[in-house]
Amino acid sequence: MLDRYAVDGIEYHALRTRQSGALRFVSLHVLVPPDWSVQQGHELLERIEADIRRALPPVTVFTHLEPLGDPSALDDQELHRNDTP
């Protein structure tokens, strides 16, 4: 489902799913071209979240927007991020 956004240069990572009782959760990081406006990124995330909610109802979706090409965007793929030297 998310791969259809790749034609627009969109990537994603850190896709995680979990369930707690009857509640389901999906989280992912979405990478967009660095010249996109905040508004463009927001609109994309709204579409992606709606797609996921339609495919997996009921579900709570968390997204995180990042710019493509920023090396720090890859630092947060692990479940635990350790920022201490």
C-alpha positions in Angstrom: 0.0 0.0 0.0 2.8 2.5 0.9 4.9 1.6 -2.1 2.5 3.5 -4.4 4.0 6.7 -3.0 7.5 5.8 -4.2 6.7 7.2 -7.7 6.6 10.7 -6.0 10.0 10.1 -4.5 8.6 9.2 -1.1 10.3 6.7 1.1 9.5 5.2 4.5 11.2 3.2 7.3 10.9 2.3 11.0 7.5 0.7 10.2 6.2 -0.8 13.4 2.9 -2.5 14.4 1.7 -3.5 17.8 -1.5 -4.5 19.5 -2.6 -4.0 23.1 -5.8 -5.8 23.8 -8.3 -4.6 21.2 -6.2 -1.6 20.3 -3.9 -1.7 17.3 -1.1 0.8 16.5 1.0 1.5 13.4 4.0 3.9 13.4 6.3 4.8 10.6 8.7 7.5 9.4 8.0 9.1 6.1 10.9 10.7 4.1 10.0 13.4 1.6 12.1 15.5 -0.8 13.9 18.2 1.2 12.4 21.1 -0.9 8.8 20.2 0.2 6.9 22.6 2.3 5.5 21.7 5.7 2.1 21.9 4.2 3.0 19.4 1.5 4.4 17.0 4.0 1.4 17.4 6.3 -1.0 16.7 3.4 0.9 13.6 2.5 0.9 12.2 6.0 -2.8 12.8 6.2 -3.3 10.7 3.1 -1.0 7.9 4.3 -2.7 7.8 7.7 -6.1 7.6 6.1 -5.0 4.8 3.8 -3.7 2.8 6.8 -6.9 3.4 8.8 -9.0 2.2 5.8 -6.9 -0.9 5.4 -6.7 -1.8 9.1 -9.7 -0.5 11.0 -9.7 0.2 13.8 -6.1 1.4 14.2 -4.2 4.4 15.6 -1.5 5.7 13.2 1.6 7.7 14.2 3.8 9.2 11.5 7.0 11.1 11.7 8.1 13.3 8.8 11.8 13.5 7.7 13.7 15.0 4.7 15.3 12.7 2.2 19.0 12.9 2.1 19.5 14.0 5.7 21.8 11.4 7.3 20.2 11.9 10.8 17.0 10.6 9.3 18.5 7.1 9.4 19.6 7.4 13.0 16.1 6.8 14.3 15.3 3.5 12.7 16.1 1.4 15.8 13.5 0.9 18.4 15.7 2.5 21.0 17.7 5.6 20.1 20.8 6.2 22.1 22.0 9.8 21.8 24.7 9.6 24.5 28.3 9.5 23.3 
